[in-house]
Amino acid sequence: MPANKHAQAKLRDLNDKLQNTKDVARTEEPGKRDKADRKLLEQEIAAEKLKAKRPAPAKKKAESEVDAKLDKALSDSFPGSDPVSFIEAAPMKKHDREDKKG
């Protein structure tokens, strides 16, 4: 079962951040906010460890392949591919008809 590389990279980054918070705690007295931030980091690391164990998501088709299929479908449907118009013409009034005759 291959590991999720993206989750592993994020886990390494989070571990670095956690180490920084531990270093700050050693040099000075951590405040309530520092303790809360550290707790959140520890929880995020626990979640990322679970994600890192999952298999990598299946690769999607290449965008160029999808684009090529869409282009082919568009060209196959031409000229019927003109967009539908939702705008209705204004109704003609009696004086509009008279102007066009003369």
Contacts in CASP RR format, 6 or more apart in sequence:
PFRMAT RR
TARGET T0000
AUTHOR 0000-0000-0000
METHOD contacts of the structure
MODEL  1
MPANKHAQAKLRDLNDKLQNTKDVARTEEPGKRDKADRKLLEQEIAAEKL
KAKRPAPAKKKAESEVDAKLDKALSDSFPGSDPVSFIEAAPMKKHDREDK
KG
1 55 0 8 1.000
2 55 0 8 1.000
2 56 0 8 1.000
3 52 0 8 1.000
3 53 0 8 1.000
3 55 0 8 1.000
3 56 0 8 1.000
4 51 0 8 1.000
4 52 0 8 1.000
4 53 0 8 1.000
4 54 0 8 1.000
4 55 0 8 1.000
4 56 0 8 1.000
4 57 0 8 1.000
5 56 0 8 1.000
6 56 0 8 1.000
7 48 0 8 1.000
7 51 0 8 1.000
7 52 0 8 1.000
7 54 0 8 1.000
8 52 0 8 1.000
10 48 0 8 1.000
10 51 0 8 1.000
11 45 0 8 1.000
11 48 0 8 1.000
11 49 0 8 1.000
11 52 0 8 1.000
14 41 0 8 1.000
14 44 0 8 1.000
14 45 0 8 1.000
14 48 0 8 1.000
15 45 0 8 1.000
17 41 0 8 1.000
18 38 0 8 1.000
18 41 0 8 1.000
18 42 0 8 1.000
18 45 0 8 1.000
21 34 0 8 1.000
21 37 0 8 1.000
21 38 0 8 1.000
21 41 0 8 1.000
22 38 0 8 1.000
24 30 0 8 1.000
24 34 0 8 1.000
25 34 0 8 1.000
25 38 0 8 1.000
30 38 0 8 1.000
74 81 0 8 1.000
END
